Amino acid sequence: MNWRAEFEPKLLSTLREGYGLGDLRRDALAGLTVAIVALPLAMALAIASGTTPEKGLHTAIIAGFLISALGGSRVQIGGPTGAFIPVAFAVIERHGYDGLVMATLMAGVMLMLAGWARLGLLMRYMPQPVITGFTAGIAVIIFSSQLRDLFGLQMDAVPAEFLPKMTALWEASGSVNPAALGLALACIALILAMRRWAPKWPGFLFAVLGGTLAALALALPVETIGSRFGGLPASLPEIALPAISLERLRALLPDAFTIAFLAGIESLLSAVVADGMTGRRHRSNAELVAQGVANCASALCAGLPATGAIARTATNVRAGARSPIAGMLHAVFVLVFMLLLAPLMAYVPLAALAAVLVIVAWGMSEIERFRHLLRAPLGDRALLLLSFALTVMVDLTVAIEVGLVVAAFLFMHRMASTVEVEGHSLADEIDRAEQADEDMRARLPPGVEAYRIVGPMFFGATNRLEDALRSSRDTGYPRVFILRTRLMPLIDASGVATLDVFRAQLRKAGTLLIISGLQPQPRRVLERMGLHAIEGELAFAQDFDHALRIAAAHLAPQQETQPRQ
């Protein structure tokens, strides 16, 4: 693979394909829409991270611009995200804000090195239970961090650790501010109502504006950005290099690794989501390099860690974004808003921003996916709960490290459990299967394609099915897709998730997916996790011959409606 195919920014590819005034108009509208969403969110995320609101705005402007300009996705939106809140808060508490800046700079260098080393594809080896576990854990941490402002509690400081934090919040429970609580609940209700009845409108912005106007009109005794942090500067910070020493680098290395890992995982997950919405394909290594450059730039301007934001990226796509210029314009619009509205932002109630982050935390929790994984095999369930518990109770770095180690041991155990000693040669059986497959393609009727999975369908092998889907998309989807699984001894939660995505993509194309020859373990897992037959969308067959009969029955009505030659 050449350099251009791996590292060229999507911006250059888009401009080379042709970019007109109509494209610019759509990108500008999408960028404005995302900027309206990002403005209150950036301030809220910064405050939750233990710093001042302008840090979030600076990050959204600087990192957001560079991630779009240099990244490997056409529609990725970058900036501060909720995933960094527990890490940033803990680093600031232990090492001060300068420590966070240094850790972010180190993480940026790590991300660039990872991209240049072509490690972007390795991010797919992250098991789904680990991702869901620490994401849900982060959601709990974000929610708990907002209880102070949600209830208007009178506290000097909030501890970073979960149990001491909950103890301190309980001790301060007698200082609940009814005005702050009522305002926060009203903002939450407004956001939820707008999501239901006006989903295209920026609920976060309306909640913050409404909360601010209500607090001013009613003279509510609530804490605001101005009362806690003072006025917001209406300018970008100067570039400055943090103090560097070998001892400091060593102390911040684990935190830098965590920031880099989170930035890499979340940015590539966001890019994958964008690919699914647009039908495009991102460049993972180029995306990692861009994330590294953006985090270095953010650190040099005393900003926060940044990564691709899934919700803002999805908003960008739904708003009609055509190219990375939409993300670059989003950063420009946030800059304009900051320059023009900085004096007015001092009146924003912290309870309104807490309401925004409560909704963000609920979205990050992925409660349905969490419940779904609780029906997975025992090992996946244990991995999910372990990652979740360690994230909440101990540390995100520990959760990631332990989760990956346990996943590796779990995989080795599963591989060992698939080996059986039988009275005949396994090689002979494989030879017979290969001989049978030589006639397979000749037996396929027009409009039917077939693939075979050989080996376990686990988190490290799901890309094979994704490649098959991509190949089908490039050559034109068939009417029926047969997936032969007789030589697939096991499947895990990540494999089931990939199968479900595979089914959903084929459904959009009007293609029937037939899974044939399921072994006992995959059959049990699919049944337990709710992947059942759906008329015209998904069917199960005992063997290949049975699958061909189902395919013929599916194609028969379509063939009858075609005109006779």
C-alpha positions in Angstrom: 0.0 0.0 0.0 1.4 3.4 -1.0 1.7 6.5 1.2 -1.3 8.3 -0.3 -3.6 5.3 0.4 -2.7 5.3 4.1 -1.7 8.8 5.2 -3.1 11.4 2.8 -5.7 13.6 4.6 -9.2 13.2 3.4 -9.3 16.9 2.8 -6.9 16.6 -0.1 -8.8 13.7 -1.6 -12.0 15.6 -1.4 -10.6 18.7 -3.1 -9.0 16.5 -5.8 -12.4 14.9 -6.6 -13.9 18.4 -7.1 -15.4 20.8 -4.7 -18.0 23.4 -5.6 -20.0 26.3 -4.1 -22.9 23.9 -3.4 -20.6 21.7 -1.4 -19.3 24.7 0.5 -22.8 25.8 1.3 -23.8 22.4 2.7 -20.5 22.2 4.7 -21.0 25.6 6.2 -24.5 24.8 7.3 -23.3 21.5 8.9 -20.4 23.3 10.5 -22.7 25.9 12.0 -25.0 23.2 13.3 -22.2 21.3 15.0 -20.7 24.5 16.5 -24.0 25.3 18.1 -24.0 21.8 19.7 -20.3 22.0 20.6 -20.3 25.5 22.3 -22.1 24.6 25.6 -20.7 21.1 25.5 -17.1 22.2 25.4 -17.5 24.5 28.4 -19.3 21.8 30.4 -16.7 19.2 29.6 -13.9 21.5 30.7 -15.6 22.3 34.0 -16.2 18.6 34.7 -12.5 17.9 34.0 -11.6 20.3 36.8 -10.5 23.3 34.8 -12.0 26.5 33.4 -14.6 26.6 30.6 -12.4 28.5 28.1 -10.0 25.5 28.0 -12.8 23.4 26.5 -13.5 26.2 23.9 -9.8 26.5 23.0 -9.6 22.7 22.5 -12.7 22.6 20.3 -11.2 25.4 18.2 -7.6 24.3 17.8 -7.9 20.5 18.0 -11.2 20.4 16.1 -9.7 22.3 13.2 -6.6 20.2 12.9 -8.5 16.8 13.3 -10.7 17.7 10.3 -7.9 19.3 8.2 -5.4 16.4 8.6 -7.6 13.4 9.5 -8.5 10.3 7.6 -12.2 10.8 7.8 -14.4 13.0 5.6 -16.8 14.0 8.4 -15.0 13.5 11.7 -15.6 16.2 14.3 -12.9 16.5 17.0 -12.7 18.2 20.4 -13.0 17.5 24.1 -15.1 14.5 25.0 -16.6 12.9 28.1 -14.1 10.0 28.0 -11.3 12.3 29.1 -13.1 13.7 32.2 -12.0 11.1 34.8 -8.5 11.0 33.4 -8.1 14.8 33.2 -9.6 15.3 36.6 -7.3 12.8 38.2 -4.2 14.1 36.5 -5.0 17.7 37.5 -5.5 16.6 41.1 -2.2 14.7 41.3 0.1 16.8 39.0 -1.7 20.1 38.5 -2.9 21.5 35.2 0.6 21.7 33.9 0.8 18.0 34.4 -2.3 17.5 32.2 -0.8 19.7 29.5 2.4 17.6 29.6 0.5 14.3 29.5 -1.5 15.5 26.6 1.6 16.5 24.7 3.2 13.1 25.3 -0.1 11.4 24.2 0.0 13.4 21.0 3.5 12.2 20.2 2.4 8.6 21.0 -0.5 8.9 18.6 1.7 10.2 15.8 4.1 7.4 16.3 1.3 4.8 16.4 0.0 6.2 13.1 3.4 6.2 11.4 3.9 2.6 12.7 0.6 1.7 11.0 -1.0 0.6 14.3 -4.4 2.0 13.3 -5.6 -1.4 12.3 -4.7 -2.9 15.6 -7.4 -0.9 17.4 -9.9 -3.3 16.1 -8.5 -6.0 18.4 -10.1 -4.2 21.4 -12.8 -6.5 22.6 -16.4 -5.1 22.7 -17.0 -6.0 26.4 -13.9 -4.0 27.4 -15.0 -1.0 25.4 -18.5 -1.1 26.7 -17.4 -1.7 30.2 -15.1 1.3 30.5 -17.4 3.5 28.5 -20.3 2.7 31.0 -17.8 3.3 33.8 -16.9 6.7 32.4 -20.6 7.5 32.2 -21.0 6.7 35.9 -18.0 8.9 36.8 -19.3 11.8 34.7 -22.7 11.6 36.4 -21.2 11.5 39.8 -19.0 14.5 39.0 -22.1 16.6 38.2 -24.0 15.9 41.4 -22.4 18.9 43.1 -23.7 21.4 40.5 -26.9 19.4 39.9 -28.0 19.8 43.5 -26.2 23.1 44.1 -24.2 21.7 47.0 -21.9 23.9 49.0 -18.5 22.2 48.8 -14.9 23.4 48.6 -13.6 20.6 46.4 -14.8 17.2 45.1 -12.3 14.2 45.4 -11.4 12.4 42.2 -11.8 8.8 43.6 -15.4 7.5 43.4 -16.0 6.3 46.9 -14.4 9.4 48.6 -16.4 11.5 46.2 -19.7 9.9 47.1 -18.8 10.2 50.8 -18.1 13.9 50.4 -21.3 14.5 48.4 -23.3 12.7 51.1 -21.8 14.8 53.9 -22.7 17.9 51.9 -26.3 16.7 51.1 -27.7 19.1 53.7 -26.7 22.1 51.6 -29.0 21.3 48.6 -30.0 24.4 46.7 -33.6 23.9 45.5 -33.3 26.6 42.9 -30.2 24.9 41.3 -31.9 21.5 41.4 -35.1 22.8 39.9 -33.2 24.6 37.2 -31.2 21.5 36.3 -34.3 19.3 36.2 -36.1 21.8 34.0 -33.1 21.9 31.6 -33.0 18.0 31.5 -36.7 17.9 30.7 -36.3 20.5 27.9 -33.4 18.5 26.3 -35.4 15.3 26.4 -38.5 17.0 25.1 -36.6 18.5 22.2 -35.0 15.2 21.4 -38.5 13.7 21.1 -40.5 16.4 19.4 -37.8 18.5 17.7 -34.8 16.3 17.2 -33.2 18.5 14.6 -33.0 21.5 17.0 -29.9 22.0 19.3 -31.4 20.9 22.6 -28.2 21.5 24.5 -28.0 25.1 23.4 -31.6 25.8 24.1 -31.3 24.3 27.5 -28.3 26.5 28.4 -29.9 29.6 26.9 -33.3 28.8 28.6 -31.6 28.1 31.9 -29.6 31.3 31.7 -32.6 33.5 30.9 -34.6 31.8 33.7 -31.9 32.4 36.2 -31.6 36.1 35.3 -35.4 36.8 35.0 -36.2 35.1 38.3 -33.0 36.2 40.1 -32.3 32.6 41.1 -29.6 32.2 43.7 -27.5 29.8 41.6 -23.8 29.6 40.9 -22.7 30.7 37.4 -19.6 30.5 35.3 -18.8 34.1 36.3 -19.3 33.6 40.0 -16.9 30.6 40.1 -14.4 31.2 37.4 -14.7 35.0 36.6 -15.0 36.3 33.1 -14.0 34.3 30.0 -11.1 35.7 27.9 -12.2 36.6 24.4 -9.0 35.4 22.7 -6.9 32.3 22.0 -4.0 31.6 24.4 -0.3 32.0 23.4 1.8 29.0 22.5 3.9 27.9 25.4 6.0 24.7 26.1 5.4 23.1 29.5 8.3 22.5 31.8 10.0 19.2 30.9 12.1 16.9 33.1 12.9 13.2 33.0 11.3 12.7 36.4 8.1 14.4 35.3 7.9 12.5 32.1 8.3 9.2 34.0 5.6 10.2 36.4 3.1 11.2 33.7 3.8 8.2 31.3 0.9 6.0 32.5 -1.6 8.9 32.2 -0.2 9.8 28.8 -0.7 6.3 27.6 -4.3 6.3 28.9 -5.0 9.6 27.0 -3.4 8.2 23.8 -5.3 5.0 24.1 -8.6 6.6 24.7 -8.0 9.1 21.9 -7.1 6.4 19.5 -10.0 4.1 20.4 -12.7 6.8 20.4 -11.5 8.5 17.3 -11.5 5.3 15.3 -14.8 4.2 16.7 -16.2 7.5 15.7 -14.7 7.2 12.2 -16.3 3.7 11.9 -19.7 5.1 12.9 -19.3 7.8 10.3 -18.3 5.2 7.7 -21.6 3.3 8.4 -23.6 6.5 8.0 -21.9 7.7 4.8 -20.9 4.5 3.1 -17.3 5.8 2.9 -14.1 4.3 4.4 -11.7 6.2 6.6 -7.9 6.0 6.8 -7.1 4.8 10.3 -3.4 5.6 10.3 -3.9 9.1 8.9 -6.6 9.6 11.6 -4.2 8.6 14.3 -1.5 11.0 13.0 -4.0 13.8 12.9 -5.2 13.1 16.4 -1.6 13.2 17.5 -0.9 16.6 15.9 -4.2 18.0 17.3 -3.3 16.9 20.8 0.2 18.3 20.6 -1.2 21.6 19.3 -3.9 21.7 22.0 -1.3 21.0 24.7 1.0 23.8 23.4 -2.0 26.2 23.7 -2.8 24.9 27.3 -5.9 23.0 26.0 -7.4 19.7 27.0 -7.0 16.2 25.4 -9.1 15.8 22.2 -10.4 13.0 20.1 -13.2 12.3 17.6 -16.6 12.9 19.1 -19.2 10.3 18.0 -22.3 12.4 18.8 -21.0 15.5 17.1 -19.7 13.5 14.1 -23.2 12.0 13.7 -24.7 15.4 14.0 -22.3 16.6 11.3 -23.4 13.8 8.9 -27.1 14.3 9.5 -26.6 18.0 8.9 -25.4 17.3 5.4 -21.6 17.5 5.7 -19.8 16.7 2.5 -16.1 17.1 3.4 -13.6 17.8 6.2 -14.3 21.5 5.5 -17.5 21.2 7.6 -15.4 20.2 10.6 -12.9 23.0 10.0 -15.8 25.5 9.7 -17.2 24.2 13.0 -14.0 25.2 14.7 -14.1 28.7 13.1 -17.7 29.2 14.2 -16.9 28.2 17.8 -14.1 30.8 17.6 -16.5 33.5 16.4 -19.0 32.6 19.1 -16.3 32.8 21.8 -15.0 36.2 20.6 -18.5 37.7 20.4 -20.2 36.0 23.4 -17.4 35.7 26.0 -18.8 38.5 28.2 -22.3 36.9 28.2 -21.1 33.4 29.0 -20.3 34.5 32.6 -24.1 34.4 33.3 -24.5 30.7 32.3 -25.7 28.7 35.4 -23.5 25.7 36.3 -26.7 23.8 37.0 -27.6 24.1 33.3 -24.2 22.8 32.2 -24.6 19.9 34.7 -27.9 19.1 33.0 -26.1 18.9 29.7 -23.5 16.5 31.1 -26.1 14.3 32.7 -27.6 13.7 29.3 -24.1 13.1 27.9 -23.4 10.5 30.6 -26.7 8.7 29.9 -25.8 8.6 26.2 -22.3 7.2 27.0 -23.7 4.5 29.3 -25.0 2.6 26.3 -27.4 0.8 28.6 -29.0 -1.3 25.9 -25.6 -2.6 24.7 -24.6 -3.2 28.3 -27.8 -5.3 28.9 -27.2 -7.1 25.6 -23.7 -8.1 26.6 -25.0 -9.5 29.9 -26.5 -12.3 27.7 -23.1 -13.1 26.2 -21.0 -16.1 27.3 -19.8 -16.1 30.9 -16.3 -14.9 30.0 -17.6 -11.9 28.1 -19.9 -11.0 30.9 -17.1 -11.2 33.5 -14.9 -9.1 31.3 -17.6 -6.5 30.9 -18.3 -6.2 34.6 -14.6 -6.3 35.5 -13.8 -3.4 33.2 -16.8 -1.5 34.5 -16.0 -2.0 38.1 -12.3 -1.1 37.7 -13.1 2.0 35.8 -15.5 3.3 38.5 -13.7 2.1 41.6 -10.0 2.1 40.7 -8.7 3.8 37.6 -9.3 3.9 33.9 -5.7 3.0 33.1 -5.9 -0.1 35.3 -9.3 -1.0 33.8 -7.8 -1.0 30.3 -4.7 -2.9 31.2 -6.5 -5.6 33.2 -9.3 -5.8 30.6 -6.8 -6.5 27.8 -4.9 -9.1 29.8 -8.0 -10.9 30.9 -9.4 -10.8 27.3 -6.1 -12.4 26.1 -6.3 -15.2 28.7 -10.0 -15.7 27.9 -9.2 -16.0 24.2 -6.5 -18.6 24.9 -8.9 -20.6 27.1 -11.6 -20.5 24.4 -9.1 -21.6 21.7 -8.0 -24.5 23.9 -11.6 -25.6 24.6 -12.3 -25.9 20.8 -9.7 -28.7 20.4 -11.3 -32.2 20.5 -9.7 -35.6 20.1 -11.8 -37.8 17.7 -11.4 -41.2 16.2 -10.7 -39.8 12.7 -8.3 -37.3 11.2 -9.3 -33.7 11.4 -7.2 -33.1 8.3 -9.3 -35.6 6.4 -12.5 -33.8 7.3 -11.0 -30.4 6.2 -9.9 -32.1 2.9 -13.4 -33.3 2.3 -14.8 -29.8 3.1 -12.4 -28.3 0.6 -13.4 -30.8 -2.0 -17.0 -30.1 -1.5 -16.4 -26.3 -1.8 -14.9 -26.7 -5.2 -18.4 -27.3 -6.6 -20.0 -24.6 -4.4 -19.8 -21.7 -6.7 -21.0 -23.7 -9.7 -24.2 -24.6 -7.7 -25.0 -20.9 -6.9 -27.9 -19.6 -8.8 -27.7 -16.0 -10.2 -28.1 -13.3 -7.6 -26.6 -15.5 -4.8 -23.2 -15.2 -3.2 -21.6 -17.4 -0.6 -18.7 -17.1 1.8 -17.3 -19.5 4.4 -15.9 -18.7 7.8 -13.1 -21.0 8.9 -12.0 -20.7 12.4 -13.3 -18.9 15.5 -15.2 -15.6 15.1 -13.8 -13.6 17.9 -12.9 -10.0 18.5 -9.6 -10.2 16.6 -11.1 -11.8 13.5 -14.2 -9.7 12.9 -12.4 -7.6 10.3 -12.6 -10.6 7.9 -16.4 -10.4 7.8 -16.1 -6.6 7.4 -13.8 -7.1 4.4 -16.4 -9.5 2.8 -19.1 -6.9 3.2 -16.9 -4.2 1.7 -16.1 -6.5 -1.3 -19.8 -7.1 -1.8 -20.5 -3.4 -1.6 -17.8 -2.7 -4.2 -19.0 -5.3 -6.7 -22.8 -4.9 -6.1 -24.8 -6.6 -3.4 -26.3 -10.0 -4.3 -30.0 -10.8 -3.7 -29.0 -13.5 -1.2 -25.8 -13.8 0.8 -25.0 -17.3 2.3 -22.6 -17.3 5.1 -21.2 -20.9 5.8 -20.2 -21.4 9.4 -19.7 -25.2 9.6 -16.0 -24.7 10.3 -16.5 -21.9 12.8 -16.1 -23.6 16.2 -17.0 -20.6 18.4 -18.1 -16.9 18.4 -17.9 -14.2 21.1 -19.8 -11.0 21.8 -17.7 -9.0 19.3 -18.4 -11.6 16.6 -22.1 -11.4 17.3 -22.0 -7.6 17.1 -20.2 -7.8 13.7 -22.7 -10.3 12.4 -25.5 -8.0 13.4 -23.9 -5.1 11.7 -23.3 -7.3 8.6 -27.1 -8.2 8.7 -28.1 -4.6 9.0 -25.9 -3.5 6.1 -27.3 -6.2 3.9 -30.9 -5.3 4.9 -30.4 -1.8 3.6 -29.5 -3.3 0.2 -32.5 -5.6 0.3 -30.3 -8.7 0.6 -31.3 -11.8 2.5 -28.6 -13.2 4.8 -28.6 -17.0 5.3 -26.3 -18.5 8.0 -25.8 -22.2 7.4 -24.2 -25.0 9.4 -24.0 -23.4 12.8 -22.0 -25.4 15.4 -23.5 -25.8 19.0 -21.5 -23.1 20.7 -22.2 -20.3 18.1 -25.9 -21.4 18.0 -26.2 -21.1 21.8 -24.5 -17.7 21.8 -26.6 -16.3 19.0 -29.8 -17.5 20.6 -28.8 -16.1 24.0 -27.9 -12.7 22.5 -31.1 -12.4 20.6 -29.9 -12.8 16.9 -33.0 -14.7 15.6 -34.4 -15.3 12.1 -36.2 -12.4 10.5 -38.5 -12.8 7.5 -36.8 -11.6 4.4 -33.7 -10.4 6.3 -32.0 -13.3 8.2 -32.5 -17.0 7.9 -30.7 -20.1 9.4 -30.0 -23.3 7.5 -28.9 -26.7 8.7 -26.4 -27.1 5.8 -25.4 -25.7 2.4 -28.1 -27.6 0.5 -30.8 -26.3 2.9 -29.4 -22.8 2.4 -29.7 -23.1 -1.4 -33.4 -24.2 -1.0 -34.1 -21.1 1.1 -32.4 -18.9 -1.4 -34.4 -20.4 -4.3 -37.6 -19.9 -2.4 -36.6 -16.3 -1.7 -35.7 -15.6 -5.3 -38.8 -17.3 -6.9 -41.3 -14.5 -6.4 -38.8 -12.0 -7.9 -38.1 -14.2 -10.9 -41.8 -14.6 -11.5 -42.3 -10.9 -11.7 -39.6 -10.4 -14.3 -40.7 -10.3 -17.9 -40.3 -13.4 -19.9 -37.5 -13.2 -22.6 
